[in-house]
């Protein structure tokens, strides 16, 4: 059974992160530029 993953990209710096939930947690921060989850966009495959 394949596990579903979701890739989000930071719209400020372009850093990508792959997680197994369709939303990032409220306290998520970009590891590169430090912005919060509101600045991330889901990348459609
Ligand atoms: Zn960033």
mmCIF file of the protein (N, C-alpha, C, O) and its ligand, coordinates in Angstrom:
data_MODEL
# 
_entry.id   MODEL 
# 
loop_
_entity.id 
_entity.type 
_entity.pdbx_number_of_molecules 
1 polymer     1 
2 non-polymer 1 
# 
_entity_poly.entity_id                      1 
_entity_poly.type                           'polypeptide(L)' 
_entity_poly.nstd_linkage                   no 
_entity_poly.nstd_monomer                   no 
_entity_poly.pdbx_seq_one_letter_code       
;(UNK)(UNK)(UNK)(UNK)(UNK)(UNK)(UNK)(UNK)(UNK)(UNK)(UNK)(UNK)(UNK)(UNK)(UNK)(UNK)
(UNK)(UNK)(UNK)(UNK)(UNK)(UNK)(UNK)(UNK)(UNK)(UNK)(UNK)(UNK)(UNK)(UNK)(UNK)(UNK)
(UNK)(UNK)(UNK)(UNK)(UNK)(UNK)(UNK)(UNK)(UNK)(UNK)(UNK)(UNK)(UNK)
;
_entity_poly.pdbx_seq_one_letter_code_can   XXXXXXXXXXXXXXXXXXXXXXXXXXXXXXXXXXXXXXXXXXXXX 
_entity_poly.pdbx_strand_id                 A 
# 
loop_
_entity_poly_seq.entity_id 
_entity_poly_seq.num 
_entity_poly_seq.mon_id 
_entity_poly_seq.hetero 
1 1  UNK n 
1 2  UNK n 
1 3  UNK n 
1 4  UNK n 
1 5  UNK n 
1 6  UNK n 
1 7  UNK n 
1 8  UNK n 
1 9  UNK n 
1 10 UNK n 
1 11 UNK n 
1 12 UNK n 
1 13 UNK n 
1 14 UNK n 
1 15 UNK n 
1 16 UNK n 
1 17 UNK n 
1 18 UNK n 
1 19 UNK n 
1 20 UNK n 
1 21 UNK n 
1 22 UNK n 
1 23 UNK n 
1 24 UNK n 
1 25 UNK n 
1 26 UNK n 
1 27 UNK n 
1 28 UNK n 
1 29 UNK n 
1 30 UNK n 
1 31 UNK n 
1 32 UNK n 
1 33 UNK n 
1 34 UNK n 
1 35 UNK n 
1 36 UNK n 
1 37 UNK n 
1 38 UNK n 
1 39 UNK n 
1 40 UNK n 
1 41 UNK n 
1 42 UNK n 
1 43 UNK n 
1 44 UNK n 
1 45 UNK n 
# 
loop_
_struct_asym.id 
_struct_asym.entity_id 
A 1 
B 2 
# 
loop_
_chem_comp.id 
_chem_comp.type 
_chem_comp.mon_nstd_flag 
UNK 'L-peptide linking' . 
ZN  non-polymer         . 
# 
_pdbx_entity_nonpoly.entity_id   2 
_pdbx_entity_nonpoly.name        ? 
_pdbx_entity_nonpoly.comp_id     ZN 
# 
_pdbx_nonpoly_scheme.asym_id         B 
_pdbx_nonpoly_scheme.entity_id       2 
_pdbx_nonpoly_scheme.mon_id          ZN 
_pdbx_nonpoly_scheme.ndb_seq_num     1 
_pdbx_nonpoly_scheme.pdb_seq_num     101 
_pdbx_nonpoly_scheme.auth_seq_num    101 
_pdbx_nonpoly_scheme.pdb_mon_id      ZN 
_pdbx_nonpoly_scheme.auth_mon_id     ZN 
_pdbx_nonpoly_scheme.pdb_strand_id   A 
_pdbx_nonpoly_scheme.pdb_ins_code    . 
# 
loop_
_atom_site.group_PDB 
_atom_site.id 
_atom_site.type_symbol 
_atom_site.label_atom_id 
_atom_site.label_alt_id 
_atom_site.label_comp_id 
_atom_site.label_asym_id 
_atom_site.label_entity_id 
_atom_site.label_seq_id 
_atom_site.pdbx_PDB_ins_code 
_atom_site.Cartn_x 
_atom_site.Cartn_y 
_atom_site.Cartn_z 
_atom_site.occupancy 
_atom_site.B_iso_or_equiv 
_atom_site.pdbx_formal_charge 
_atom_site.auth_seq_id 
_atom_site.auth_comp_id 
_atom_site.auth_asym_id 
_atom_site.auth_atom_id 
_atom_site.pdbx_PDB_model_num 
ATOM   1   N  N  . UNK A 1 1  ? 0.850  -1.184 0.000   1.00 0.00 ? 1   UNK A N  1 
ATOM   2   C  CA . UNK A 1 1  ? 0.000  0.000  0.000   1.00 0.00 ? 1   UNK A CA 1 
ATOM   3   C  C  . UNK A 1 1  ? 0.892  1.241  0.000   1.00 0.00 ? 1   UNK A C  1 
ATOM   4   O  O  . UNK A 1 1  ? 1.713  1.434  0.897   1.00 0.00 ? 1   UNK A O  1 
ATOM   5   N  N  . UNK A 1 2  ? 0.718  2.056  -0.996  1.00 0.00 ? 2   UNK A N  1 
ATOM   6   C  CA . UNK A 1 2  ? 1.542  3.260  -1.103  1.00 0.00 ? 2   UNK A CA 1 
ATOM   7   C  C  . UNK A 1 2  ? 1.055  4.320  -0.123  1.00 0.00 ? 2   UNK A C  1 
ATOM   8   O  O  . UNK A 1 2  ? -0.142 4.562  0.032   1.00 0.00 ? 2   UNK A O  1 
ATOM   9   N  N  . UNK A 1 3  ? 2.013  4.930  0.518   1.00 0.00 ? 3   UNK A N  1 
ATOM   10  C  CA . UNK A 1 3  ? 1.672  6.008  1.433   1.00 0.00 ? 3   UNK A CA 1 
ATOM   11  C  C  . UNK A 1 3  ? 1.570  7.316  0.654   1.00 0.00 ? 3   UNK A C  1 
ATOM   12  O  O  . UNK A 1 3  ? 2.458  7.650  -0.130  1.00 0.00 ? 3   UNK A O  1 
ATOM   13  N  N  . UNK A 1 4  ? 0.500  8.039  0.872   1.00 0.00 ? 4   UNK A N  1 
ATOM   14  C  CA . UNK A 1 4  ? 0.326  9.304  0.178   1.00 0.00 ? 4   UNK A CA 1 
ATOM   15  C  C  . UNK A 1 4  ? 1.215  10.378 0.792   1.00 0.00 ? 4   UNK A C  1 
ATOM   16  O  O  . UNK A 1 4  ? 1.283  10.521 2.013   1.00 0.00 ? 4   UNK A O  1 
ATOM   17  N  N  . UNK A 1 5  ? 1.881  11.116 -0.049  1.00 0.00 ? 5   UNK A N  1 
ATOM   18  C  CA . UNK A 1 5  ? 2.706  12.216 0.445   1.00 0.00 ? 5   UNK A CA 1 
ATOM   19  C  C  . UNK A 1 5  ? 2.322  13.501 -0.266  1.00 0.00 ? 5   UNK A C  1 
ATOM   20  O  O  . UNK A 1 5  ? 1.767  13.482 -1.365  1.00 0.00 ? 5   UNK A O  1 
ATOM   21  N  N  . UNK A 1 6  ? 2.622  14.596 0.368   1.00 0.00 ? 6   UNK A N  1 
ATOM   22  C  CA . UNK A 1 6  ? 2.287  15.920 -0.149  1.00 0.00 ? 6   UNK A CA 1 
ATOM   23  C  C  . UNK A 1 6  ? 3.549  16.770 -0.121  1.00 0.00 ? 6   UNK A C  1 
ATOM   24  O  O  . UNK A 1 6  ? 4.257  16.831 0.884   1.00 0.00 ? 6   UNK A O  1 
ATOM   25  N  N  . UNK A 1 7  ? 3.811  17.419 -1.242  1.00 0.00 ? 7   UNK A N  1 
ATOM   26  C  CA . UNK A 1 7  ? 4.979  18.287 -1.311  1.00 0.00 ? 7   UNK A CA 1 
ATOM   27  C  C  . UNK A 1 7  ? 4.528  19.746 -1.279  1.00 0.00 ? 7   UNK A C  1 
ATOM   28  O  O  . UNK A 1 7  ? 3.655  20.161 -2.042  1.00 0.00 ? 7   UNK A O  1 
ATOM   29  N  N  . UNK A 1 8  ? 5.134  20.501 -0.393  1.00 0.00 ? 8   UNK A N  1 
ATOM   30  C  CA . UNK A 1 8  ? 4.853  21.933 -0.295  1.00 0.00 ? 8   UNK A CA 1 
ATOM   31  C  C  . UNK A 1 8  ? 6.118  22.692 -0.666  1.00 0.00 ? 8   UNK A C  1 
ATOM   32  O  O  . UNK A 1 8  ? 7.231  22.253 -0.377  1.00 0.00 ? 8   UNK A O  1 
ATOM   33  N  N  . UNK A 1 9  ? 5.924  23.847 -1.317  1.00 0.00 ? 9   UNK A N  1 
ATOM   34  C  CA . UNK A 1 9  ? 7.052  24.699 -1.658  1.00 0.00 ? 9   UNK A CA 1 
ATOM   35  C  C  . UNK A 1 9  ? 6.879  26.054 -0.995  1.00 0.00 ? 9   UNK A C  1 
ATOM   36  O  O  . UNK A 1 9  ? 5.785  26.618 -0.973  1.00 0.00 ? 9   UNK A O  1 
ATOM   37  N  N  . UNK A 1 10 ? 7.969  26.562 -0.458  1.00 0.00 ? 10  UNK A N  1 
ATOM   38  C  CA . UNK A 1 10 ? 7.959  27.890 0.143   1.00 0.00 ? 10  UNK A CA 1 
ATOM   39  C  C  . UNK A 1 10 ? 7.915  28.914 -0.989  1.00 0.00 ? 10  UNK A C  1 
ATOM   40  O  O  . UNK A 1 10 ? 8.776  28.916 -1.869  1.00 0.00 ? 10  UNK A O  1 
ATOM   41  N  N  . UNK A 1 11 ? 6.903  29.787 -0.957  1.00 0.00 ? 11  UNK A N  1 
ATOM   42  C  CA . UNK A 1 11 ? 6.772  30.764 -2.043  1.00 0.00 ? 11  UNK A CA 1 
ATOM   43  C  C  . UNK A 1 11 ? 7.757  31.918 -1.885  1.00 0.00 ? 11  UNK A C  1 
ATOM   44  O  O  . UNK A 1 11 ? 7.879  32.755 -2.779  1.00 0.00 ? 11  UNK A O  1 
ATOM   45  N  N  . UNK A 1 12 ? 8.458  31.966 -0.756  1.00 0.00 ? 12  UNK A N  1 
ATOM   46  C  CA . UNK A 1 12 ? 9.431  33.032 -0.534  1.00 0.00 ? 12  UNK A CA 1 
ATOM   47  C  C  . UNK A 1 12 ? 10.805 32.623 -1.070  1.00 0.00 ? 12  UNK A C  1 
ATOM   48  O  O  . UNK A 1 12 ? 11.448 33.384 -1.793  1.00 0.00 ? 12  UNK A O  1 
ATOM   49  N  N  . UNK A 1 13 ? 11.248 31.417 -0.710  1.00 0.00 ? 13  UNK A N  1 
ATOM   50  C  CA . UNK A 1 13 ? 12.624 31.023 -1.064  1.00 0.00 ? 13  UNK A CA 1 
ATOM   51  C  C  . UNK A 1 13 ? 12.695 29.802 -1.965  1.00 0.00 ? 13  UNK A C  1 
ATOM   52  O  O  . UNK A 1 13 ? 13.763 29.498 -2.496  1.00 0.00 ? 13  UNK A O  1 
ATOM   53  N  N  . UNK A 1 14 ? 11.585 29.093 -2.151  1.00 0.00 ? 14  UNK A N  1 
ATOM   54  C  CA . UNK A 1 14 ? 11.603 27.947 -3.051  1.00 0.00 ? 14  UNK A CA 1 
ATOM   55  C  C  . UNK A 1 14 ? 11.957 26.622 -2.408  1.00 0.00 ? 14  UNK A C  1 
ATOM   56  O  O  . UNK A 1 14 ? 12.026 25.607 -3.101  1.00 0.00 ? 14  UNK A O  1 
ATOM   57  N  N  . UNK A 1 15 ? 12.185 26.602 -1.099  1.00 0.00 ? 15  UNK A N  1 
ATOM   58  C  CA . UNK A 1 15 ? 12.492 25.358 -0.394  1.00 0.00 ? 15  UNK A CA 1 
ATOM   59  C  C  . UNK A 1 15 ? 11.279 24.430 -0.435  1.00 0.00 ? 15  UNK A C  1 
ATOM   60  O  O  . UNK A 1 15 ? 10.143 24.865 -0.243  1.00 0.00 ? 15  UNK A O  1 
ATOM   61  N  N  . UNK A 1 16 ? 11.536 23.149 -0.688  1.00 0.00 ? 16  UNK A N  1 
ATOM   62  C  CA . UNK A 1 16 ? 10.458 22.165 -0.755  1.00 0.00 ? 16  UNK A CA 1 
ATOM   63  C  C  . UNK A 1 16 ? 10.539 21.200 0.417   1.00 0.00 ? 16  UNK A C  1 
ATOM   64  O  O  . UNK A 1 16 ? 11.622 20.839 0.878   1.00 0.00 ? 16  UNK A O  1 
ATOM   65  N  N  . UNK A 1 17 ? 9.361  20.791 0.890   1.00 0.00 ? 17  UNK A N  1 
ATOM   66  C  CA . UNK A 1 17 ? 9.291  19.810 1.965   1.00 0.00 ? 17  UNK A CA 1 
ATOM   67  C  C  . UNK A 1 17 ? 8.182  18.820 1.625   1.00 0.00 ? 17  UNK A C  1 
ATOM   68  O  O  . UNK A 1 17 ? 7.121  19.204 1.132   1.00 0.00 ? 17  UNK A O  1 
ATOM   69  N  N  . UNK A 1 18 ? 8.438  17.551 1.892   1.00 0.00 ? 18  UNK A N  1 
ATOM   70  C  CA . UNK A 1 18 ? 7.436  16.512 1.654   1.00 0.00 ? 18  UNK A CA 1 
ATOM   71  C  C  . UNK A 1 18 ? 6.960  15.967 2.991   1.00 0.00 ? 18  UNK A C  1 
ATOM   72  O  O  . UNK A 1 18 ? 7.759  15.559 3.834   1.00 0.00 ? 18  UNK A O  1 
ATOM   73  N  N  . UNK A 1 19 ? 5.641  15.967 3.170   1.00 0.00 ? 19  UNK A N  1 
ATOM   74  C  CA . UNK A 1 19 ? 5.038  15.492 4.414   1.00 0.00 ? 19  UNK A CA 1 
ATOM   75  C  C  . UNK A 1 19 ? 3.938  14.486 4.078   1.00 0.00 ? 19  UNK A C  1 
ATOM   76  O  O  . UNK A 1 19 ? 3.587  14.313 2.912   1.00 0.00 ? 19  UNK A O  1 
ATOM   77  N  N  . UNK A 1 20 ? 3.396  13.823 5.103   1.00 0.00 ? 20  UNK A N  1 
ATOM   78  C  CA . UNK A 1 20 ? 2.359  12.817 4.856   1.00 0.00 ? 20  UNK A CA 1 
ATOM   79  C  C  . UNK A 1 20 ? 0.973  13.310 5.266   1.00 0.00 ? 20  UNK A C  1 
ATOM   80  O  O  . UNK A 1 20 ? 0.047  12.515 5.421   1.00 0.00 ? 20  UNK A O  1 
ATOM   81  N  N  . UNK A 1 21 ? 0.835  14.621 5.440   1.00 0.00 ? 21  UNK A N  1 
ATOM   82  C  CA . UNK A 1 21 ? -0.474 15.204 5.731   1.00 0.00 ? 21  UNK A CA 1 
ATOM   83  C  C  . UNK A 1 21 ? -0.756 16.312 4.723   1.00 0.00 ? 21  UNK A C  1 
ATOM   84  O  O  . UNK A 1 21 ? 0.176  16.970 4.260   1.00 0.00 ? 21  UNK A O  1 
ATOM   85  N  N  . UNK A 1 22 ? -2.027 16.530 4.373   1.00 0.00 ? 22  UNK A N  1 
ATOM   86  C  CA . UNK A 1 22 ? -2.361 17.521 3.342   1.00 0.00 ? 22  UNK A CA 1 
ATOM   87  C  C  . UNK A 1 22 ? -2.267 18.966 3.809   1.00 0.00 ? 22  UNK A C  1 
ATOM   88  O  O  . UNK A 1 22 ? -2.461 19.890 3.019   1.00 0.00 ? 22  UNK A O  1 
ATOM   89  N  N  . UNK A 1 23 ? -1.974 19.164 5.077   1.00 0.00 ? 23  UNK A N  1 
ATOM   90  C  CA . UNK A 1 23 ? -1.788 20.527 5.584   1.00 0.00 ? 23  UNK A CA 1 
ATOM   91  C  C  . UNK A 1 23 ? -0.550 20.554 6.462   1.00 0.00 ? 23  UNK A C  1 
ATOM   92  O  O  . UNK A 1 23 ? -0.218 19.573 7.127   1.00 0.00 ? 23  UNK A O  1 
ATOM   93  N  N  . UNK A 1 24 ? 0.123  21.690 6.452   1.00 0.00 ? 24  UNK A N  1 
ATOM   94  C  CA . UNK A 1 24 ? 1.266  21.856 7.345   1.00 0.00 ? 24  UNK A CA 1 
ATOM   95  C  C  . UNK A 1 24 ? 0.767  22.314 8.709   1.00 0.00 ? 24  UNK A C  1 
ATOM   96  O  O  . UNK A 1 24 ? -0.215 23.050 8.793   1.00 0.00 ? 24  UNK A O  1 
ATOM   97  N  N  . UNK A 1 25 ? 1.433  21.886 9.775   1.00 0.00 ? 25  UNK A N  1 
ATOM   98  C  CA . UNK A 1 25 ? 1.019  22.320 11.116  1.00 0.00 ? 25  UNK A CA 1 
ATOM   99  C  C  . UNK A 1 25 ? 1.187  23.821 11.285  1.00 0.00 ? 25  UNK A C  1 
ATOM   100 O  O  . UNK A 1 25 ? 2.021  24.439 10.623  1.00 0.00 ? 25  UNK A O  1 
ATOM   101 N  N  . UNK A 1 26 ? 0.388  24.407 12.180  1.00 0.00 ? 26  UNK A N  1 
ATOM   102 C  CA . UNK A 1 26 ? 0.390  25.854 12.395  1.00 0.00 ? 26  UNK A CA 1 
ATOM   103 C  C  . UNK A 1 26 ? 1.760  26.384 12.814  1.00 0.00 ? 26  UNK A C  1 
ATOM   104 O  O  . UNK A 1 26 ? 2.096  27.538 12.547  1.00 0.00 ? 26  UNK A O  1 
ATOM   105 N  N  . UNK A 1 27 ? 2.548  25.529 13.476  1.00 0.00 ? 27  UNK A N  1 
ATOM   106 C  CA . UNK A 1 27 ? 3.848  26.006 13.959  1.00 0.00 ? 27  UNK A CA 1 
ATOM   107 C  C  . UNK A 1 27 ? 4.996  25.628 13.026  1.00 0.00 ? 27  UNK A C  1 
ATOM   108 O  O  . UNK A 1 27 ? 6.169  25.735 13.383  1.00 0.00 ? 27  UNK A O  1 
ATOM   109 N  N  . UNK A 1 28 ? 4.629  25.179 11.810  1.00 0.00 ? 28  UNK A N  1 
ATOM   110 C  CA . UNK A 1 28 ? 5.658  24.832 10.840  1.00 0.00 ? 28  UNK A CA 1 
ATOM   111 C  C  . UNK A 1 28 ? 6.399  26.090 10.394  1.00 0.00 ? 28  UNK A C  1 
ATOM   112 O  O  . UNK A 1 28 ? 5.784  27.131 10.165  1.00 0.00 ? 28  UNK A O  1 
ATOM   113 N  N  . UNK A 1 29 ? 7.718  25.987 10.272  1.00 0.00 ? 29  UNK A N  1 
ATOM   114 C  CA . UNK A 1 29 ? 8.481  27.113 9.730   1.00 0.00 ? 29  UNK A CA 1 
ATOM   115 C  C  . UNK A 1 29 ? 9.442  26.613 8.661   1.00 0.00 ? 29  UNK A C  1 
ATOM   116 O  O  . UNK A 1 29 ? 9.982  25.510 8.745   1.00 0.00 ? 29  UNK A O  1 
ATOM   117 N  N  . UNK A 1 30 ? 9.639  27.456 7.657   1.00 0.00 ? 30  UNK A N  1 
ATOM   118 C  CA . UNK A 1 30 ? 10.594 27.145 6.606   1.00 0.00 ? 30  UNK A CA 1 
ATOM   119 C  C  . UNK A 1 30 ? 11.987 27.038 7.205   1.00 0.00 ? 30  UNK A C  1 
ATOM   120 O  O  . UNK A 1 30 ? 12.416 27.913 7.958   1.00 0.00 ? 30  UNK A O  1 
ATOM   121 N  N  . UNK A 1 31 ? 12.697 25.954 6.867   1.00 0.00 ? 31  UNK A N  1 
ATOM   122 C  CA . UNK A 1 31 ? 14.032 25.764 7.438   1.00 0.00 ? 31  UNK A CA 1 
ATOM   123 C  C  . UNK A 1 31 ? 15.059 26.713 6.838   1.00 0.00 ? 31  UNK A C  1 
ATOM   124 O  O  . UNK A 1 31 ? 16.147 26.884 7.387   1.00 0.00 ? 31  UNK A O  1 
ATOM   125 N  N  . UNK A 1 32 ? 14.716 27.328 5.717   1.00 0.00 ? 32  UNK A N  1 
ATOM   126 C  CA . UNK A 1 32 ? 15.664 28.221 5.046   1.00 0.00 ? 32  UNK A CA 1 
ATOM   127 C  C  . UNK A 1 32 ? 15.409 29.679 5.417   1.00 0.00 ? 32  UNK A C  1 
ATOM   128 O  O  . UNK A 1 32 ? 16.330 30.380 5.836   1.00 0.00 ? 32  UNK A O  1 
ATOM   129 N  N  . UNK A 1 33 ? 14.166 30.142 5.268   1.00 0.00 ? 33  UNK A N  1 
ATOM   130 C  CA . UNK A 1 33 ? 13.912 31.572 5.471   1.00 0.00 ? 33  UNK A CA 1 
ATOM   131 C  C  . UNK A 1 33 ? 13.026 31.862 6.677   1.00 0.00 ? 33  UNK A C  1 
ATOM   132 O  O  . UNK A 1 33 ? 12.870 33.025 7.047   1.00 0.00 ? 33  UNK A O  1 
ATOM   133 N  N  . UNK A 1 34 ? 12.440 30.840 7.301   1.00 0.00 ? 34  UNK A N  1 
ATOM   134 C  CA . UNK A 1 34 ? 11.765 31.027 8.573   1.00 0.00 ? 34  UNK A CA 1 
ATOM   135 C  C  . UNK A 1 34 ? 10.315 31.468 8.528   1.00 0.00 ? 34  UNK A C  1 
ATOM   136 O  O  . UNK A 1 34 ? 9.732  31.768 9.570   1.00 0.00 ? 34  UNK A O  1 
ATOM   137 N  N  . UNK A 1 35 ? 9.709  31.517 7.322   1.00 0.00 ? 35  UNK A N  1 
ATOM   138 C  CA . UNK A 1 35 ? 8.304  31.920 7.260   1.00 0.00 ? 35  UNK A CA 1 
ATOM   139 C  C  . UNK A 1 35 ? 7.391  30.786 7.719   1.00 0.00 ? 35  UNK A C  1 
ATOM   140 O  O  . UNK A 1 35 ? 7.807  29.630 7.800   1.00 0.00 ? 35  UNK A O  1 
ATOM   141 N  N  . UNK A 1 36 ? 6.135  31.139 8.019   1.00 0.00 ? 36  UNK A N  1 
ATOM   142 C  CA . UNK A 1 36 ? 5.184  30.161 8.515   1.00 0.00 ? 36  UNK A CA 1 
ATOM   143 C  C  . UNK A 1 36 ? 4.465  29.427 7.403   1.00 0.00 ? 36  UNK A C  1 
ATOM   144 O  O  . UNK A 1 36 ? 4.720  29.667 6.223   1.00 0.00 ? 36  UNK A O  1 
ATOM   145 N  N  . UNK A 1 37 ? 3.553  28.517 7.787   1.00 0.00 ? 37  UNK A N  1 
ATOM   146 C  CA . UNK A 1 37 ? 2.869  27.645 6.814   1.00 0.00 ? 37  UNK A CA 1 
ATOM   147 C  C  . UNK A 1 37 ? 2.004  28.404 5.809   1.00 0.00 ? 37  UNK A C  1 
ATOM   148 O  O  . UNK A 1 37 ? 1.721  27.888 4.728   1.00 0.00 ? 37  UNK A O  1 
ATOM   149 N  N  . UNK A 1 38 ? 1.579  29.631 6.153   1.00 0.00 ? 38  UNK A N  1 
ATOM   150 C  CA . UNK A 1 38 ? 0.734  30.390 5.221   1.00 0.00 ? 38  UNK A CA 1 
ATOM   151 C  C  . UNK A 1 38 ? 1.487  30.786 3.958   1.00 0.00 ? 38  UNK A C  1 
ATOM   152 O  O  . UNK A 1 38 ? 0.876  31.174 2.962   1.00 0.00 ? 38  UNK A O  1 
ATOM   153 N  N  . UNK A 1 39 ? 2.808  30.688 3.999   1.00 0.00 ? 39  UNK A N  1 
ATOM   154 C  CA . UNK A 1 39 ? 3.606  31.073 2.828   1.00 0.00 ? 39  UNK A CA 1 
ATOM   155 C  C  . UNK A 1 39 ? 3.959  29.869 1.960   1.00 0.00 ? 39  UNK A C  1 
ATOM   156 O  O  . UNK A 1 39 ? 4.703  30.000 0.988   1.00 0.00 ? 39  UNK A O  1 
ATOM   157 N  N  . UNK A 1 40 ? 3.429  28.694 2.307   1.00 0.00 ? 40  UNK A N  1 
ATOM   158 C  CA . UNK A 1 40 ? 3.710  27.490 1.520   1.00 0.00 ? 40  UNK A CA 1 
ATOM   159 C  C  . UNK A 1 40 ? 2.522  27.163 0.611   1.00 0.00 ? 40  UNK A C  1 
ATOM   160 O  O  . UNK A 1 40 ? 1.360  27.386 0.953   1.00 0.00 ? 40  UNK A O  1 
ATOM   161 N  N  . UNK A 1 41 ? 2.871  26.619 -0.571  1.00 0.00 ? 41  UNK A N  1 
ATOM   162 C  CA . UNK A 1 41 ? 1.870  26.175 -1.523  1.00 0.00 ? 41  UNK A CA 1 
ATOM   163 C  C  . UNK A 1 41 ? 2.032  24.686 -1.760  1.00 0.00 ? 41  UNK A C  1 
ATOM   164 O  O  . UNK A 1 41 ? 3.148  24.174 -1.846  1.00 0.00 ? 41  UNK A O  1 
ATOM   165 N  N  . UNK A 1 42 ? 0.901  23.998 -1.864  1.00 0.00 ? 42  UNK A N  1 
ATOM   166 C  CA . UNK A 1 42 ? 0.947  22.579 -2.205  1.00 0.00 ? 42  UNK A CA 1 
ATOM   167 C  C  . UNK A 1 42 ? 1.335  22.415 -3.664  1.00 0.00 ? 42  UNK A C  1 
ATOM   168 O  O  . UNK A 1 42 ? 0.783  23.074 -4.545  1.00 0.00 ? 42  UNK A O  1 
ATOM   169 N  N  . UNK A 1 43 ? 2.296  21.522 -3.908  1.00 0.00 ? 43  UNK A N  1 
ATOM   170 C  CA . UNK A 1 43 ? 2.744  21.232 -5.266  1.00 0.00 ? 43  UNK A CA 1 
ATOM   171 C  C  . UNK A 1 43 ? 1.959  20.055 -5.793  1.00 0.00 ? 43  UNK A C  1 
ATOM   172 O  O  . UNK A 1 43 ? 2.008  18.968 -5.218  1.00 0.00 ? 43  UNK A O  1 
ATOM   173 N  N  . UNK A 1 44 ? 1.237  20.256 -6.878  1.00 0.00 ? 44  UNK A N  1 
ATOM   174 C  CA . UNK A 1 44 ? 0.470  19.164 -7.477  1.00 0.00 ? 44  UNK A CA 1 
ATOM   175 C  C  . UNK A 1 44 ? 1.407  18.330 -8.351  1.00 0.00 ? 44  UNK A C  1 
ATOM   176 O  O  . UNK A 1 44 ? 2.192  18.886 -9.120  1.00 0.00 ? 44  UNK A O  1 
ATOM   177 N  N  . UNK A 1 45 ? 1.334  17.037 -8.244  1.00 0.00 ? 45  UNK A N  1 
ATOM   178 C  CA . UNK A 1 45 ? 2.153  16.158 -9.086  1.00 0.00 ? 45  UNK A CA 1 
ATOM   179 C  C  . UNK A 1 45 ? 1.586  16.064 -10.488 1.00 0.00 ? 45  UNK A C  1 
ATOM   180 O  O  . UNK A 1 45 ? 2.146  15.368 -11.335 1.00 0.00 ? 45  UNK A O  1 
HETATM 181 ZN ZN . ZN  B 2 .  ? 11.419 29.678 2.711   1.00 0.00 ? 101 ZN  A ZN 1 
# 
